[in-house]
Amino acid sequence: PAALEQTPVTELRRRGSRVRTGPDRHTGRRLLSEIVVVVAGAMVVSVLVRALLVQAFYVPSPSMEDTLLPSDRILASKLSTRLGGVNRGDIVVFSDPGGWLPPSTASPGVAASVLSWLGLAASPSDQDLVKRVIGVAGDRVACCDADGRILLNGKALDESYLPPGTTTDQVLFDVTVPAGTVFVMGDNRGDSRDSRYHLRENNGGVPLDDVVGQVVAVIWPADRWAAVDVPPTFDDIPSP
């Protein structure tokens, strides 16, 4: 058979044919720059979400059982507290007001710290607490009535959200919540160091400036996905 003639590349170009002579080095650069832009954009969005909207936290203790369990990952809404304030019955995350927790000895890894800062992982901090707001500024909170129930502005709270058999009279008190603070308690009353144990400072009140956000959902583990609602017992509290 006759030998196949090879048409020179220059001839093909002259005829208008397109010949791929090798990979376009600019394509790789464009792809890399697009990836960098996408990653940077995602980081900016994550930081804004963490700073303005929501933040994930890890529950380290049983003080909020059975509502929140140890190792739960929870989502705290910063927008809720900024727009709607902090209200009775809310579960809130707050920074240690001072002396509520022992000094931090934890040293989270770089990866955990970065992911938390970006809002992509639960906070590794051991200086945050999570409790339920019982009283707000001006409220009178007392323990207890004849049946061992917390009194809020004279109304006995029906705290059916507490673990079965839980008593709430570990500390007897009768305080008025100072302005700019909230009075908080853990749902697992026998295993919660809360406002009741810090009555000498602000009558146990946590400064609103220390409140990070309202817990709105359990997001992990998957079998515990659920919204966190305010119990109806806080609906009809009389004025102080």
Residue pairs with C-beta under 8 A, 6 or more apart in sequence:
9 19
9 21
12 19
13 19
43 118
46 118
46 119
46 120
47 117
47 118
47 119
49 119
50 117
50 118
50 119
51 78
52 78
52 79
53 77
53 78
53 79
54 75
54 76
54 77
54 78
54 79
54 119
54 213
54 216
55 75
55 76
55 78
55 93
55 119
55 123
55 212
55 213
56 73
56 74
56 75
56 76
56 116
56 119
56 121
56 122
56 123
56 219
57 73
57 74
57 75
57 76
57 93
57 122
57 123
57 128
57 130
58 71
58 72
58 73
58 74
58 122
58 123
58 124
59 68
59 69
59 70
59 71
59 72
59 73
59 74
59 130
60 70
60 126
61 70
61 191
62 69
62 70
62 188
62 191
63 130
63 131
63 186
63 187
63 188
63 191
63 192
63 193
63 194
64 91
64 130
64 131
64 132
64 186
64 187
64 188
64 192
65 163
65 187
65 188
65 191
66 161
66 163
66 187
66 188
67 91
67 132
67 161
67 187
67 228
68 74
68 91
68 130
68 187
68 215
68 218
68 228
69 224
71 221
72 218
72 220
72 221
72 224
73 122
73 218
73 219
73 220
73 221
74 93
74 122
74 130
74 215
74 217
74 218
74 219
74 228
75 215
75 216
75 217
75 218
75 219
76 92
76 93
76 212
76 213
76 214
76 215
76 216
77 213
77 214
77 215
77 216
78 212
78 213
80 213
80 214
80 216
81 92
81 211
81 213
81 214
86 92
86 133
86 136
86 182
86 208
86 211
86 214
87 133
87 136
87 230
87 234
88 133
88 134
88 135
88 136
88 139
88 152
88 230
88 234
88 237
89 132
89 133
89 230
89 231
89 233
89 234
90 132
90 133
90 214
90 215
90 230
91 130
91 131
91 132
91 133
91 214
91 215
91 228
92 130
92 131
92 132
92 133
92 182
92 184
92 211
92 212
92 213
92 214
92 215
93 128
93 129
93 130
93 211
93 212
93 213
93 215
94 128
94 129
94 130
94 131
94 184
94 206
94 210
94 211
94 212
95 127
95 128
95 129
95 210
95 212
96 127
96 128
96 129
96 210
97 198
97 201
97 202
97 206
97 207
97 210
98 201
99 198
99 201
100 129
100 193
100 198
101 126
101 127
101 129
104 125
104 126
104 127
106 124
106 125
106 126
108 116
108 124
108 125
112 121
112 124
113 124
115 121
116 122
116 123
116 124
116 125
128 212
130 215
131 184
131 185
131 186
131 192
131 194
131 195
131 206
132 184
132 185
132 186
132 187
133 182
133 183
133 184
134 141
134 150
134 152
134 157
134 183
134 184
134 185
134 195
135 141
135 152
135 177
135 182
135 183
136 177
136 182
136 183
137 177
137 178
137 179
137 180
137 181
137 182
137 205
138 176
138 177
138 179
138 240
139 152
139 153
139 176
139 177
139 183
139 237
139 240
140 151
140 152
140 153
140 154
140 174
140 175
140 176
140 177
140 240
141 150
141 151
141 152
141 173
141 174
141 175
141 176
141 177
141 183
142 150
142 151
142 173
142 174
142 175
143 150
143 151
143 168
143 169
143 171
143 172
143 173
143 174
143 196
144 150
144 151
144 168
144 169
144 172
145 151
145 156
147 156
148 167
148 168
148 169
149 156
149 157
149 158
149 159
149 168
150 156
150 157
150 159
150 168
150 185
151 157
152 237
153 237
153 238
153 239
153 240
154 238
155 236
155 237
155 238
157 233
157 234
158 233
159 168
159 187
159 231
159 233
160 231
160 233
161 187
161 231
162 168
162 187
162 188
162 189
163 187
163 188
166 187
166 188
166 189
166 190
167 189
167 190
168 185
168 189
170 189
170 190
170 196
171 196
171 197
171 199
173 196
173 199
173 204
175 183
175 199
175 203
175 204
176 203
176 240
177 183
177 203
177 205
178 202
178 203
178 205
180 205
180 207
180 208
180 209
181 202
181 203
181 205
181 206
181 207
181 208
182 205
182 206
182 208
182 211
183 195
183 203
183 204
183 205
183 206
184 194
184 195
184 206
185 192
185 194
185 195
185 196
186 192
186 193
186 194
194 204
195 203
195 204
195 205
195 206
196 204
197 204
198 204
215 228
216 227
216 228
217 225
217 226
217 227
217 228
218 224
218 225
218 226
218 228
219 225
